[in-house]
Amino acid sequence: MSGMIAPSILSADFGKLNEEIEMINLSRAHWFHVDVMDGVFVPNISFGFPVMKTLQAKATKPLDVHLMIVDPDRYTQAFADAGAHVLTVHAEACTHLHRSLSNIRNHNMKAGVAINPHTPVESLREVLYLCDLVCVMSVNPGFGGQSFIAHTYAKVKALKKMIVEARTATLIEIDGGVSLSNAKALLDAGADVLVAGNTVFGSRNPSQTILDLSLIAQ
């Protein structure tokens, strides 16, 4: 399977959100990546349901929602109602991760789990069969534009090996510091989905940058 590209709407120009959404709609991107931050789990606040409603109304591609919040179980139903296709929670934020992932699936969404740079992939072994997606954070979550953590390659390889051994169809997503220069190496290591924020929206031609990433991912 070819890799997928998921531009992070967090890096978009919110002064022209409708235009940014339409650009992604018309681009070679596969998903919208939607980062929701609460200022508690991570040291930043992003946006909530008003933006989700805009995306639900205008986006023509699946919404890949990444919750960087405490107690995410409170909002599973609300994000299902807001049109999330994939709902990803952080392993570090879920006391009962098995229950959280099962609950997401029971709401007819793909269940994702994200792990911070310090969290070993081995911690997911017992719930991997419930994970439609594992989001490997390649920066410490909270802010865009951070430097890519090179140890991510080793984590992705270890996770891919674990997925193959478990015989699951779990996708590996990389979030943080993804660029045109490291995209191929990440895909070669076993990644399936690349989240790109500043690389896309900080470029002179975001649509062309998405195309360039998608060509690398073919």
C-alpha positions in Angstrom: 0.0 0.0 0.0 1.2 3.5 -0.8 1.7 5.9 2.0 -0.9 8.5 2.8 -0.5 12.3 3.4 -2.4 14.0 6.2 -1.9 17.8 6.3 -2.3 19.2 9.8 -4.9 21.9 9.8 -3.3 23.3 13.0 -0.7 24.9 10.8 -3.2 26.5 8.4 -4.0 30.2 8.2 -7.2 30.4 10.2 -7.9 33.9 8.7 -8.7 32.0 5.5 -9.8 28.7 6.8 -12.4 28.0 4.1 -9.7 28.5 1.4 -7.2 26.3 3.2 -9.8 23.5 3.5 -10.7 23.8 -0.1 -7.0 23.6 -1.0 -6.7 20.3 0.8 -9.9 19.1 -0.7 -8.5 19.6 -4.2 -5.0 18.4 -3.4 -3.5 14.9 -3.4 -3.8 14.7 0.4 -5.7 11.6 1.8 -6.8 12.9 5.2 -7.2 16.1 7.2 -5.2 15.8 10.4 -6.9 17.7 13.2 -5.0 18.4 16.4 -7.1 19.2 19.5 -5.1 20.4 22.5 -6.4 21.4 25.9 -3.5 23.3 27.5 -3.3 20.6 30.2 -2.1 17.4 28.6 0.1 19.6 26.4 1.3 23.2 26.9 -0.8 24.7 24.2 -4.5 25.2 23.3 -5.7 24.8 19.7 -9.4 24.6 18.9 -12.6 22.6 19.5 -16.0 21.9 18.2 -16.6 25.1 16.2 -13.7 24.3 14.0 -14.7 20.7 13.8 -18.2 21.7 12.6 -16.6 23.8 9.9 -14.4 20.9 8.8 -17.4 18.5 9.0 -19.4 20.8 6.7 -16.6 21.6 4.2 -14.0 18.8 4.1 -14.4 16.2 1.5 -11.7 13.9 2.9 -11.7 11.9 6.2 -11.0 13.8 9.4 -8.1 12.2 11.3 -8.6 13.7 14.8 -5.8 13.6 17.3 -6.8 14.4 20.9 -4.0 15.8 23.0 -6.2 16.2 26.0 -6.8 14.7 29.5 -9.8 12.4 30.0 -10.6 12.0 26.3 -13.3 9.4 27.0 -15.7 12.3 27.9 -15.7 13.4 24.3 -15.9 10.2 22.2 -19.6 10.7 21.4 -19.1 14.3 20.6 -16.3 13.7 18.1 -18.3 10.9 16.5 -21.1 13.4 16.0 -18.7 15.9 14.7 -17.6 13.6 11.8 -14.3 12.2 13.0 -13.3 9.2 10.8 -10.2 8.3 13.0 -10.1 9.3 16.7 -6.7 9.0 18.3 -6.1 9.3 22.0 -2.8 9.3 23.9 -1.8 6.2 25.7 -0.3 8.5 28.4 -3.8 10.1 28.9 -5.8 6.9 29.2 -5.8 4.9 32.5 -7.9 2.2 30.8 -6.7 2.3 27.2 -8.4 -1.0 26.3 -11.7 0.6 27.3 -11.0 3.8 25.5 -10.1 2.1 22.2 -13.1 -0.2 22.4 -15.4 2.8 23.0 -14.1 4.6 19.9 -14.7 1.5 17.8 -18.2 1.2 19.3 -18.9 4.7 18.0 -18.1 3.6 14.5 -14.8 5.4 14.2 -11.3 4.0 13.6 -9.4 3.8 16.9 -6.0 5.4 17.1 -3.5 5.6 19.9 -0.6 8.1 20.0 2.6 7.6 22.0 5.0 10.4 23.0 8.7 10.1 22.3 9.5 8.6 25.7 6.8 5.9 25.5 8.0 2.5 24.2 6.1 0.8 21.5 6.1 -2.4 23.6 3.5 -0.7 25.9 0.9 -1.2 23.1 1.4 -5.0 22.6 -1.7 -6.0 24.6 -4.0 -3.6 22.8 -2.6 -3.7 19.3 -5.5 -5.7 18.0 -7.8 -2.8 18.9 -5.6 -0.2 17.2 -6.5 0.8 13.7 -3.7 3.3 13.8 -0.7 4.1 16.0 0.5 7.7 15.9 4.2 7.9 16.7 5.0 11.3 17.9 8.3 12.4 16.4 8.4 15.6 18.4 7.2 16.3 21.9 3.5 17.3 21.4 2.1 20.7 21.9 3.7 23.0 19.3 4.3 22.9 15.5 7.6 23.5 13.9 9.8 21.4 16.2 12.8 19.4 15.2 12.3 15.8 14.2 13.6 13.2 16.7 15.8 10.8 14.8 15.2 7.9 17.2 11.7 7.8 15.6 13.1 5.6 12.8 14.0 2.8 15.3 10.6 3.1 17.0 8.8 2.7 13.7 10.8 -0.3 12.7 10.2 -1.9 16.1 6.5 -1.1 15.9 6.2 -2.5 12.4 7.8 -5.8 13.5 5.3 -6.0 16.4 2.4 -5.4 14.0 3.5 -8.1 11.6 3.9 -10.5 14.5 0.5 -9.7 15.7 -1.0 -10.0 12.2 -3.0 -6.8 12.6 -3.8 -4.2 9.9 -2.7 -1.4 12.1 -1.4 1.7 10.3 1.6 3.6 11.6 1.3 7.4 11.5 4.2 9.8 12.0 3.4 13.2 13.6 6.0 16.0 14.0 8.8 17.3 11.9 7.9 15.4 8.7 9.5 16.9 5.7 10.4 16.3 2.1 13.8 15.2 3.2 12.8 12.5 5.7 9.5 11.3 4.2 11.0 8.4 2.2 13.1 7.2 5.1 10.0 7.1 7.4 8.0 5.2 4.8 10.9 2.8 4.2 11.0 2.2 8.0 7.4 1.2 8.0 5.2 4.3 8.2 1.9 4.4 6.4 0.6 7.9 7.1 2.6 11.1 7.3 1.3 14.2 9.1 2.7 17.4 7.6 2.0 20.8 9.1 4.6 23.5 8.7 6.1 21.6 5.8 2.9 22.1 3.9 1.5 25.4 5.1 4.9 27.1 5.6 5.8 26.4 1.9 5.2 28.9 -0.9 2.9 26.4 -2.7 1.2 24.1 -0.2 -0.7 22.2 -2.9 2.5 21.5 -4.7 4.2 20.4 -1.5 1.4 17.9 -0.8 1.8 16.6 -4.3 5.6 16.2 -3.8 5.0 14.3 -0.6 2.4 12.1 -2.2 4.8 11.3 -5.1 7.4 10.2 -2.5 4.8 8.1 -0.8 3.8 6.2 -4.0 
